[in-house]
């Protein structure tokens, strides 16, 4: 039956007449519930626990820019300038702590980054790629037309309990549940490196299955690649500098875009920006653990007892949540240490990374403000200003590479601190160039504490952007267009009205 539906949808796509109704009729099956009797499934359900935090992370959902309110709204370790730095991009509307794999679909269908006030989501169906186990079925049905198709049409036939990230993302049920790669972008990235995951060892696969989603990526453009298809920028290497080089000068046939890649133009500084995603795999691969052959699963999927069976835990979370988890995950290698000592060493690295992350964040905000003031100065040297914008772009890229990576630096402390040092240097250079572009006329106006110079934007959303009063409440918000008044149309797995 599923093949018949897929053929029908494929024929509709060919004729250019896929409707919301037809997309909703695609049978996506029972998904994860098919495996509910396996012992691994019971540990998988532990991902539903959204009540535990670690010092710098955890599972309790909260606003990641809100260091004012306590959990569950805000948290003490927050980055107050996230909305400023992403202004003009959907991330500025909402960026929350992810609750975990079992909530991936629920949270995606409710997030404000997707335009739920319109029949057009504003972001493509690609956003489903790392949130669901249904991508192989959707690609079978739609082919490459899926990536750029309308996001909203897939709400009606998905269910979080069945279709969130789960068993078949990483296991092949037709091959005795062997580890497999279902991610087309990862398969293609490895091929470009001359690698075939089918020849990888089991230990390598225990990290590669995580690399399907815990990576940096961008969307190909319709003029040079497959519209909105995810693409991993690994061809020059997996470090932030190598990826930045690729994103600065795309080769159309290989990269799916030409010239400089741009996710959005910052509303205030008019700088062409890149949004980093979540490069855990790239951060890990050349770390102490990665170089020693320790896999992602060794730390995040330790061996545990379930009745008479010993299995790999499918509770994908931080081992720091309990002494028992530290013993299972860490003390197989570090058996001469105590859980308290091991936890303290993780927090030691995270604290130092976090301190530099906050400095890099503030320097990036100052760089945007310097360019804003310079570009509005009569007689500005536009060539020098263009150099300043390039430094703004680089400074924020290197900051975001660590910010978006979900270990607060622990996956690779050396790389994290080195990356943040570069971010700070580029942002400082951006300020210097912006001042020079005005013959130093704006130097005095920039010589203020950052929160006095540019206050954090604490409240911003699609609904608020429909209000002129809100846009007038902050100098930076005045650079945004007022959105037309509208009410919510979509939320969760269906229509509100």
C-alpha positions as CSV (number, residue, x, y, z in Angstrom):
1,X,0.0,0.0,0.0
2,X,2.8,2.4,0.9
3,X,4.5,1.9,-2.5
4,X,1.1,2.7,-4.3
5,X,0.8,5.9,-2.3
6,X,4.4,6.8,-3.0
7,X,3.9,6.2,-6.7
8,X,0.8,8.4,-6.7
9,X,2.6,11.2,-4.9
10,X,5.6,10.9,-7.3
11,X,3.2,11.2,-10.3
12,X,1.6,14.3,-8.7
13,X,5.0,15.8,-8.2
14,X,5.9,15.3,-11.8
15,X,2.8,17.1,-12.8
16,X,3.5,19.9,-10.3
17,X,0.2,19.5,-8.5
18,X,1.0,18.0,-5.0
19,X,-1.7,19.2,-2.6
20,X,-1.7,19.5,1.2
21,X,-4.3,16.7,1.3
22,X,-2.3,14.3,-0.9
23,X,0.8,14.9,1.2
24,X,-1.2,14.2,4.4
25,X,-2.4,10.9,2.9
26,X,1.1,9.4,2.7
27,X,1.2,6.5,5.2
28,X,4.3,6.8,7.3
29,X,3.6,3.7,9.4
30,X,3.9,3.1,13.1
31,X,7.6,4.0,13.2
32,X,9.2,3.6,16.6
33,X,6.2,1.7,18.1
34,X,7.1,-1.2,15.9
35,X,10.0,-1.9,18.2
36,X,8.3,-1.3,21.6
37,X,9.0,-4.9,22.8
38,X,12.7,-4.6,22.4
39,X,14.7,-4.0,25.6
40,X,16.4,-1.0,24.0
41,X,13.1,0.7,23.6
42,X,12.6,0.9,27.3
43,X,15.8,2.8,27.7
44,X,14.9,4.9,24.7
45,X,11.8,6.1,26.6
46,X,14.0,7.6,29.2
47,X,14.6,10.4,26.7
48,X,11.2,11.6,27.7
49,X,12.6,12.9,31.0
50,X,12.9,16.6,30.6
51,X,13.5,17.4,34.2
52,X,17.3,17.1,34.7
53,X,20.0,19.7,34.2
54,X,23.8,19.5,34.3
55,X,25.9,22.6,35.1
56,X,26.0,23.9,31.5
57,X,23.3,21.9,29.8
58,X,20.6,19.3,30.4
59,X,17.1,18.5,29.3
60,X,14.9,21.1,30.9
61,X,13.5,23.3,28.1
62,X,14.3,27.0,28.6
63,X,15.2,30.2,26.6
64,X,18.9,30.0,26.0
65,X,19.3,33.8,26.0
66,X,17.4,34.2,29.3
67,X,19.7,34.5,32.3
68,X,17.2,36.5,34.3
69,X,14.5,34.0,34.9
70,X,14.9,30.7,36.7
71,X,14.1,27.3,35.1
72,X,12.0,26.4,33.3
73,X,11.9,29.8,31.5
74,X,15.5,30.8,31.8
75,X,18.8,29.5,33.3
76,X,21.8,31.0,35.0
77,X,24.2,30.0,32.1
78,X,22.5,32.0,29.3
79,X,23.8,34.0,26.4
80,X,21.8,37.3,26.5
81,X,22.7,38.5,23.0
82,X,21.5,35.6,20.9
83,X,18.5,37.6,19.6
84,X,20.8,40.5,18.8
85,X,23.3,38.4,16.9
86,X,20.6,36.6,14.8
87,X,18.5,39.6,14.1
88,X,16.7,39.3,10.8
89,X,16.9,35.5,10.9
90,X,14.3,33.1,12.2
91,X,16.6,31.9,15.0
92,X,16.0,35.4,16.6
93,X,12.4,34.5,17.3
94,X,13.1,31.4,19.4
95,X,16.1,29.4,20.4
96,X,15.5,27.0,23.3
97,X,17.3,24.2,25.1
98,X,16.5,21.0,23.2
99,X,14.7,18.5,25.4
100,X,16.0,15.4,23.6
101,X,15.4,13.0,20.7
102,X,11.9,11.9,21.6
103,X,10.7,15.5,21.6
104,X,12.4,16.5,18.3
105,X,9.2,16.5,16.3
106,X,7.0,18.0,19.0
107,X,9.4,20.9,19.5
108,X,9.9,21.5,15.7
109,X,6.2,21.7,15.0
110,X,5.7,24.3,17.8
111,X,8.8,26.5,17.4
112,X,8.4,30.1,16.4
113,X,11.3,29.8,13.8
114,X,8.7,28.2,11.5
115,X,6.1,30.8,10.3
116,X,2.9,29.3,11.8
117,X,1.0,32.5,11.0
118,X,1.0,31.8,7.3
119,X,0.2,29.0,4.9
120,X,3.9,29.2,3.8
121,X,6.3,28.2,6.6
122,X,9.2,30.3,5.3
123,X,11.6,27.4,5.9
124,X,11.7,24.3,3.7
125,X,10.8,20.7,4.6
126,X,14.5,20.1,5.0
127,X,14.0,21.1,8.6
128,X,12.5,17.7,9.2
129,X,15.7,16.0,8.1
130,X,17.2,15.5,11.6
131,X,13.9,15.4,13.5
132,X,12.2,12.3,12.2
133,X,12.7,8.7,11.2
134,X,10.5,9.2,8.1
135,X,13.0,10.9,5.8
136,X,13.7,7.7,3.7
137,X,9.9,7.3,3.1
138,X,9.5,10.9,2.2
139,X,12.4,10.8,-0.2
140,X,11.1,7.6,-1.7
141,X,7.8,9.3,-2.3
142,X,9.0,12.8,-3.4
143,X,12.6,12.4,-4.5
144,X,14.7,15.5,-4.3
145,X,11.6,17.7,-4.6
146,X,11.0,16.9,-1.0
147,X,13.8,19.2,0.4
148,X,12.3,22.5,-0.8
149,X,8.6,21.5,-0.5
150,X,6.2,23.2,1.8
151,X,6.9,22.4,5.5
152,X,3.4,22.7,6.8
153,X,2.0,19.9,4.7
154,X,3.9,17.3,6.7
155,X,2.3,18.2,10.0
156,X,-0.8,16.2,9.4
157,X,0.8,12.7,8.9
158,X,3.4,12.8,11.6
159,X,3.1,11.8,15.2
160,X,5.9,12.4,17.8
161,X,5.5,9.1,19.5
162,X,5.9,7.2,16.3
163,X,8.0,9.4,14.0
164,X,10.5,11.3,16.2
165,X,14.2,10.4,15.9
166,X,14.4,6.7,16.8
167,X,15.2,3.1,15.8
168,X,15.4,3.2,12.1
169,X,17.5,6.4,11.9
170,X,20.5,4.2,12.9
171,X,19.4,0.5,12.5
172,X,18.4,-1.5,9.5
173,X,15.5,-3.8,10.5
174,X,16.0,-5.9,7.4
175,X,19.6,-6.7,8.5
176,X,19.1,-7.8,12.1
177,X,19.1,-4.2,13.3
178,X,22.7,-3.6,12.2
179,X,23.9,0.0,12.3
180,X,23.2,1.8,9.1
181,X,23.4,5.3,7.6
182,X,20.0,6.7,6.4
183,X,21.2,10.3,6.0
184,X,21.7,11.2,2.3
185,X,23.9,14.3,3.2
186,X,26.3,12.2,5.3
187,X,26.5,9.5,2.7
188,X,27.4,12.1,0.0
189,X,29.9,13.9,2.2
190,X,31.7,10.7,2.9
191,X,31.8,9.8,-0.8
192,X,33.4,13.1,-1.6
193,X,36.1,12.2,0.9
194,X,36.5,8.8,-0.9
195,X,35.0,6.9,2.0
196,X,32.2,4.3,2.2
197,X,30.4,3.9,5.5
198,X,29.5,0.3,4.5
199,X,33.2,-0.5,4.9
200,X,33.5,1.2,8.3
201,X,34.2,-0.8,11.4
202,X,31.5,-1.2,14.1
203,X,33.4,1.2,16.3
204,X,33.5,3.8,13.6
205,X,29.8,3.3,13.0
206,X,29.1,4.0,16.6
207,X,30.1,7.6,15.9
208,X,29.0,7.9,12.2
209,X,25.3,7.2,13.1
210,X,25.5,10.3,15.3
211,X,27.2,12.3,12.5
212,X,24.0,12.0,10.5
213,X,22.6,14.9,12.5
214,X,25.1,16.3,15.1
215,X,27.0,18.2,12.4
216,X,27.3,21.6,10.6
217,X,25.4,21.8,7.3
218,X,24.0,24.3,4.8
219,X,21.2,24.2,2.2
220,X,22.2,23.9,-1.5
221,X,20.7,26.5,-3.8
222,X,18.3,25.8,-6.6
223,X,20.5,27.5,-9.2
224,X,23.6,25.3,-8.5
225,X,22.4,22.3,-6.6
226,X,19.2,20.6,-5.3
227,X,17.1,23.4,-3.8
228,X,17.3,23.3,0.1
229,X,19.1,19.9,0.2
230,X,21.4,19.6,3.2
231,X,25.2,19.6,2.5
232,X,28.1,19.1,4.8
233,X,31.0,21.5,4.2
234,X,33.8,19.0,4.9
235,X,35.7,19.0,1.7
236,X,38.6,21.1,3.0
237,X,38.4,19.6,6.5
238,X,36.2,19.6,9.6
239,X,37.7,22.5,11.5
240,X,35.9,25.9,11.6
241,X,38.6,27.6,9.4
242,X,38.4,24.9,6.7
243,X,34.6,25.0,6.6
244,X,34.6,28.8,6.5
245,X,37.0,28.7,3.5
246,X,34.6,26.5,1.6
247,X,31.6,28.7,2.5
248,X,33.5,31.7,1.3
249,X,33.9,30.5,-2.3
250,X,31.6,27.6,-3.4
251,X,32.3,25.4,-6.4
252,X,28.8,24.9,-7.9
253,X,29.2,21.3,-9.1
254,X,30.7,20.1,-5.8
255,X,29.1,22.4,-3.3
256,X,25.6,23.2,-4.7
257,X,26.2,27.0,-4.5
258,X,28.5,29.6,-6.1
259,X,30.6,32.3,-4.6
260,X,30.0,33.4,-1.0
261,X,27.4,31.4,0.9
262,X,24.9,33.5,2.9
263,X,22.2,32.3,5.2
264,X,20.8,35.8,5.9
265,X,21.9,39.4,6.0
266,X,22.1,40.8,9.5
267,X,19.3,43.4,9.9
268,X,21.5,46.0,11.7
269,X,25.0,45.7,10.2
270,X,23.9,44.5,6.7
271,X,26.6,41.8,7.0
272,X,26.1,38.6,5.0
273,X,26.0,35.9,7.7
274,X,26.3,32.2,8.2
275,X,24.3,30.3,10.9
276,X,26.3,27.4,12.4
277,X,24.2,24.4,13.3
278,X,25.4,21.8,15.9
279,X,28.9,20.5,15.0
280,X,29.4,18.0,17.8
281,X,30.9,15.4,15.4
282,X,33.3,17.8,13.9
283,X,34.3,19.1,17.4
284,X,34.8,15.5,18.7
285,X,36.6,13.9,15.7
286,X,40.1,15.4,16.4
287,X,39.7,15.6,20.2
288,X,41.6,13.6,22.8
289,X,38.8,11.0,22.9
290,X,38.2,11.0,19.1
291,X,41.9,10.5,18.4
292,X,42.1,7.7,20.9
293,X,39.2,5.8,19.1
294,X,36.6,6.5,21.7
295,X,33.2,6.7,20.0
296,X,30.2,8.9,20.7
297,X,28.3,5.8,21.9
298,X,31.1,4.8,24.3
299,X,30.2,7.9,26.4
300,X,26.5,8.5,25.5
301,X,25.3,4.9,25.1
302,X,27.1,2.9,27.9
303,X,26.4,-0.8,28.5
304,X,23.6,-1.3,31.0
305,X,21.6,-4.2,32.4
306,X,17.9,-4.5,31.5
307,X,16.6,-7.6,33.2
308,X,18.7,-10.5,32.2
309,X,20.1,-8.7,29.1
310,X,23.0,-6.3,28.8
311,X,22.4,-3.7,26.1
312,X,23.7,-0.4,24.9
313,X,21.6,2.3,26.7
314,X,19.5,4.3,24.2
315,X,19.0,7.1,26.7
316,X,21.0,9.6,24.8
317,X,22.1,12.2,27.3
318,X,24.9,13.6,29.3
319,X,26.6,11.2,31.7
320,X,26.9,14.0,34.2
321,X,23.3,13.7,35.3
322,X,24.2,11.1,38.0
323,X,27.1,9.3,39.6
324,X,25.7,6.0,38.3
325,X,25.8,7.3,34.7
326,X,29.4,8.6,35.2
327,X,30.4,5.1,36.4
328,X,28.8,3.5,33.3
329,X,30.1,5.9,30.8
330,X,33.5,7.1,32.1
331,X,34.9,4.7,34.5
332,X,35.4,1.8,32.1
333,X,38.5,3.9,31.0
334,X,39.0,6.0,34.0
335,X,38.4,3.4,36.7
336,X,41.1,4.9,39.0
337,X,39.0,8.1,39.4
338,X,35.9,8.9,41.4
339,X,32.6,10.2,39.8
340,X,33.1,13.4,41.7
341,X,36.6,14.0,40.3
342,X,35.5,13.1,36.7
343,X,32.6,15.5,36.9
344,X,34.8,18.3,38.3
345,X,37.2,18.0,35.4
346,X,34.4,18.3,32.8
347,X,33.0,21.4,34.6
348,X,36.6,22.8,34.8
349,X,36.9,22.8,31.0
350,X,33.3,24.0,30.5
351,X,33.7,26.9,32.8
352,X,36.7,28.2,31.0
353,X,35.1,27.7,27.6
354,X,32.0,29.4,28.7
355,X,33.8,32.5,30.0
356,X,35.5,33.0,26.7
357,X,32.3,32.3,24.8
358,X,30.6,35.1,26.6
359,X,33.5,37.5,25.8
360,X,33.4,36.4,22.1
361,X,29.6,37.0,22.1
362,X,29.9,40.5,23.4
363,X,32.8,41.4,21.0
364,X,30.6,40.2,18.1
365,X,27.8,42.4,19.2
366,X,30.2,45.4,19.5
367,X,31.4,44.6,15.9
368,X,27.9,44.8,14.5
369,X,27.3,48.0,16.3
370,X,30.5,49.5,15.0
371,X,29.5,48.7,11.4
372,X,26.0,50.0,12.0
373,X,27.4,53.4,13.2
374,X,30.0,53.5,10.4
375,X,27.6,52.7,7.6
376,X,25.4,55.7,8.7
377,X,28.3,58.0,8.8
378,X,28.4,60.5,5.9
379,X,31.6,60.0,3.9
380,X,32.4,56.5,5.2
381,X,35.1,54.7,3.3
382,X,33.0,51.9,1.8
383,X,36.0,49.7,0.9
384,X,37.2,49.6,4.5
385,X,33.7,49.1,5.7
386,X,33.4,46.0,3.5
387,X,36.6,44.7,5.1
388,X,35.0,45.3,8.5
389,X,31.9,43.4,7.5
390,X,34.0,40.4,6.5
391,X,35.6,40.5,10.0
392,X,32.1,40.6,11.5
393,X,31.1,37.6,9.5
394,X,34.2,35.6,10.6
395,X,34.0,36.7,14.2
396,X,30.4,35.5,14.6
397,X,31.1,32.3,12.6
398,X,33.9,31.2,15.0
399,X,31.8,32.2,18.1
400,X,28.8,30.3,16.8
401,X,30.8,27.2,16.0
402,X,31.4,26.8,19.8
403,X,28.0,28.3,20.9
404,X,26.0,25.9,18.7
405,X,28.0,22.9,19.7
406,X,26.2,21.3,22.7
407,X,29.0,20.3,25.1
408,X,30.1,23.8,26.3
409,X,33.5,23.0,24.9
410,X,34.1,19.6,26.6
411,X,34.1,17.5,23.5
412,X,37.3,19.3,22.5
413,X,38.5,22.0,25.0
414,X,41.6,22.9,23.1
415,X,39.7,23.4,19.8
416,X,36.9,25.3,21.5
417,X,39.3,27.8,23.2
418,X,41.3,28.2,20.0
419,X,38.1,28.9,18.0
420,X,36.9,31.5,20.5
421,X,40.3,33.2,20.5
422,X,40.0,33.6,16.7
423,X,36.4,34.9,17.1
424,X,37.5,37.6,19.5
425,X,40.4,38.6,17.2
426,X,38.2,38.9,14.2
427,X,35.5,40.9,16.0
428,X,38.1,43.3,17.4
429,X,39.5,43.8,13.9
430,X,36.0,44.5,12.7
431,X,35.6,47.3,15.2
432,X,39.0,48.7,14.4
433,X,38.2,48.7,10.6
434,X,34.8,50.3,11.2
435,X,36.3,53.1,13.2
436,X,39.0,53.6,10.6
437,X,36.4,53.7,7.8
438,X,35.0,56.9,9.4
439,X,38.4,58.4,10.0
440,X,38.0,57.6,13.7
441,X,34.8,59.8,14.0
442,X,32.8,57.0,15.8
443,X,35.6,55.9,18.2
444,X,34.3,57.8,21.2
445,X,30.7,56.6,20.8
446,X,31.9,53.0,20.8
447,X,33.9,53.4,24.0
448,X,31.2,52.2,26.4
449,X,30.4,49.0,28.3
450,X,28.7,46.6,26.0
451,X,25.3,46.5,27.8
452,X,25.2,50.3,27.8
453,X,26.2,50.5,24.1
454,X,23.8,47.7,23.0
455,X,21.3,46.3,25.5
456,X,20.3,42.6,25.1
457,X,17.0,42.0,23.3
458,X,15.2,39.9,25.8
459,X,11.8,39.7,24.1
460,X,11.2,39.1,20.4
461,X,8.9,36.9,18.4
462,X,7.0,36.8,15.1
463,X,3.9,38.1,17.0
464,X,5.9,40.9,18.6
465,X,7.3,41.9,15.2
466,X,3.7,42.7,14.2
467,X,3.8,45.6,16.7
468,X,5.3,49.0,15.9
469,X,5.6,49.7,19.6
470,X,7.8,46.6,20.0
471,X,10.0,47.6,17.1
472,X,10.4,51.1,18.6
473,X,11.5,49.6,21.9
474,X,15.2,49.0,20.9
475,X,17.4,50.8,18.4
476,X,18.3,47.5,16.7
477,X,14.7,46.4,16.4
478,X,14.0,49.5,14.4
479,X,15.9,48.0,11.5
480,X,13.3,45.2,11.1
481,X,10.2,45.5,8.9
482,X,6.8,45.5,10.7
483,X,5.1,42.2,9.9
484,X,1.4,42.2,8.9
485,X,-1.0,41.4,11.7
486,X,-1.9,37.7,11.7
487,X,-3.2,35.0,13.9
488,X,-1.8,31.5,14.5
489,X,-2.8,29.1,11.7
490,X,-0.5,26.1,12.5
491,X,0.7,24.6,15.8
492,X,1.9,21.1,16.6
493,X,0.4,18.4,14.3
494,X,-2.4,20.4,12.8
495,X,-4.2,23.6,12.1
496,X,-5.4,26.0,14.8
497,X,-7.9,27.5,12.5
